[in-house]
Amino acid sequence: GGKSVAWYGHAWSGDGKWIAFNSKVPDGARGGQGQMEDEGIFVVSSAGGEPKMAYQNYRDFRVINYRISLSPDGNALAFSSVDRMKKEQHIYTMAVDGASPTLLVEAQARQPVFSPDGRMIAYVEDRDLGGGGGDLYVVPAQGGAPKLVAEAGKASSPIWSPQSDMIAYIDQKDEARRRQIRIVALDTKDYPKEKTAAFDLPEGLEFVETDNLAGWTPGNKIGMRLSTRQEFGLYTIASGGGKATLISVGGYPTKPRWSPDGKKIFHANIAPEGSGDWHKLALSVVAAEGGEVSALPLRSDSKIDIGTVDGGNDVSPDGKMIVFPGRTPENSGRGIWILPVEGGRPRQLVKTPASFQDRVPCWSPDGKAVAFVREQVQEGQDEVGPADIYIVNSAGGEPRRLTSNSDRVNGASLAWSPDGQLIAYLSRFKDSVNGTLNVIPAAGGESRIVGEIQAIYANKEIAWSPDSNRIAFNPSFGGRRQDETIIKVMSLKDGSIEDIDTGLVETGIYHLDWSPDGGKFVFAGWQGGERQFWLMEDFIHLIQK
């Protein structure tokens, strides 16, 4: 039918005659924060034909929210929808012929799925628009009182048994967030009360990020998408290339930064117990030659969230302070903070206006100023609006706007040249994830394009050479193809690009920095994550005990 089909959220009807799918948002329409516009749900005959749009709605940016389900006869559709203003997600049912949707339950919920007999719908409790979750419920497909069938830490991906008497789902196993398959037998004549059995994955395997359970066959086999376990680490390599050296392994390191003396690598990583008032991730440090990673202890009146791959940080030229963006429970927009490199109590440098967020701060070479990107947050949506570069005195004060909308600033990365003259930033083409590497005078003036650059996402990062003549960047969105295990260096003079071979195989590169003496790069990398399809069988007797 010529429709662009998204890779997430397909559903068959039980009779095999109909397929429901989500229409795909064109590349570039999502912005740097993974935003999604309204997206259509279509239904098409499995024999082929013209797809028919059943409904168009908004489900925020997390793929887990895009689960849809068809009734066994293909006449009804179940899905979730996000209220932009209330920032709540609820599940609905509707006839595929275009009738108005019916709210199924009052509570926030996601991932609805019809039972094979069409009588019930299983769903997962929702929190934070797909960011959190909880228990597993069932509710009559025609509406009625929901029933709790399994208490869970973060249930996801529910599927029914062919007889509609059991539900398999995924849940967190422990506080380390390891996940396992769980199966609950429902209250029927065969099972006088709900019974739950848990199954660990084979060693070395883990679930992928989105819906993982593919279905339950009539022969009682459960299909699932798994991947080999991912491992993350920090690497260093000579700036001319060679063989990269692993200096730390484990956790989830992002945004590595050299100390001015070249002896330490500051970065963000998973916050360990006892690290203070960090929320999930903490600013951390490791010796440049390798060793144990330690978090900078934080003392704050509120928990501070520095984000994952889209935050940023930078060490002051004198090596005494580190600047970073942070969000507190009292302020949903990120502001700019400064913390001593040995930890302690942070100082808020910039208080972000309502409906804006600040990110990717970097110091001027003389330490007197900090540049950062300020993005407009669209009211009632998860989308990010126009972005600009601002400069503020490192002692505080009112920020000065450096760019205009015509500069098309993207907030993935920002870097101040060591000679103090220029600030480098990324810019996307309209309706594309590709774009350009640009520079603009730090004192103000016209920006110019240095060269074209591909795949501008939050994992893309730029770093200046100490002589201010070249800019390094990682090639793509953390892929692991042979051409993506290199570091690229662009000439400021003519935009020509040199490839720096890291000597690594099957290692994705994301985030990097150039050492102060110009002799090395540090970068974050990951291995593993190969996708596989598995079947689980011979488990029924373990539930019926």
C-alpha positions, 0 to 999 in steps of 0.5 A: 500500500506504499505506507512507511512501516515502523519497526515497532508494535506489529500485531496479528489478529488471532485468525491470521487474517489481519495485521496492525502496524504503526506508521513510521515517522520520517528520519529527522522528524524526531529531533535530538531527544528522540521526539515523535509526532502523532503516529498512525495505527493502520490495519491491512489484510494479511493477504495484501491490499491497501492499509486503512488507518484506524486511528492517529494519536500520540504516545510520546517517544519511548518505543515501549508505548507503541504496543498495539493488539488486535482482537482475535477476529481483527475487528477491535484494536487496543492501544495506549495514548498519551495526554500531552497536557496531563502527561499521562498514558492510558489504554483504549479499545476501538473498532477498526472501522474508525469508531471513537476510542473507549477508555478501558481503565482509569489508571495509567497503563500501557502494552494492552494485549487481547487474550486469544479467546477475546474475552480479556485484555492484559496490560501493564501499569504505567509510570513516567510515560513508559519510563517506569512501570509496575504490576500486571493486570487483566480487564474484560475486553468490553470494560469492567473492573481490572484485576491485579494478577501479578505484583511486579517491579516493572512488568513489560511485554505481556503475552497470553497462552493459547488457552487464555489461562496463563500470561508470560511477561518480563520483570526485574529480578532484583535491584540490579535491574536484571530481568527474567521471564515470569509466567502467571497461571490465572484463576480458573478451574485448573488453577484455583488461584494465581501461580507464578513461575520465574525463569532466568535467561541463559548465562551471557544473554539479556533482553533487548530494550523493547518488546521482547516476548514474540508470542506463545505457540499452540505447542507451548513454546515461547519466542523471545528476542534476546541479545548477548550481554553488552559491556561498556568501557573507556579506552585511550589511543594515540591520536595518530592511531594504533591499538586502543587500550581499555582503561575501565570496564563496566558501568555505563560511562559517558562524556569522558573528559581529560583533566588539564594535566592529562592524568585523570579522566572525568565522566558520567557513570552509574552512581554507586551506593554512598556517592551522595545525592546523585540520581542514577548517574554520577560524575566520576573519575578514573586514572588515565592509565586505568584503574578503579572508577570512583564517583565524586561525592555529592552533597545537595538539598535535592537529588540531581539528575545529570541525564544519560547520553545527552548531558555533558560536562567539562573540566575547568582549565585550572583543573579545580572545577567541573561544570555539568547540566543537572535537573532537580525534582523541583525544576524539570528543566536542566540548569548549569551547575559547578562542582569541585573535582573532589566533590562536595556541594554544587553551585548553580551557575545558571537558573534555566527559565521555564520551558527551557533546558540547558545542556552540554556546557564547556569552559572557555580556555581562560576559565572566565566563561562557560558556553552551553546550549539552551533548548526550548521545551514544547509545552505539553509535549516531549519535543524539543524546540529551537536551540541556541548557544549562550555564554555566561560568566563563570562567576555567574550572571545573565547569559549572553545569546551567541546564535540565532535560529538561522544557525540551526544549533543541535544540542548534541555537543559543544566545544570551545577552541583552545585558542579561545576564538571559536565555538564548534557545534553541530547542525542538522539539515531540515528533516534529516539526521545528517548535517554539518559541523559548524563554528562561530566566533566566541565574540559573536558574528557569522557562523560558517560550515566546516564540513558535512557530518552524518548521523547527528544523535545524542551519542555524537561528540566533537573535540578540538585538537590543542592547536585549534586546527582540527576537530575530532568526532565519532562516526555514527550512532555507536554502531559496530561496523568496520567503518564505525570503529574509527575516529574521524578528524576534520580539518578546520581549514578545508573540511577534509577528514582523516580516519584514525584506526582504533584497532578494535573489532566489533566495538562501537564508539560513542563520546570522545575527548582529545588530550591536552597535549594532543597525544591521545584520544579517550573514548567510550565504547561498547561490545556485545548486543548481538540480536538473537531469537530464542524459544523457551519450551518444556516449562508447563509442568513447572507452573502446574506443580 
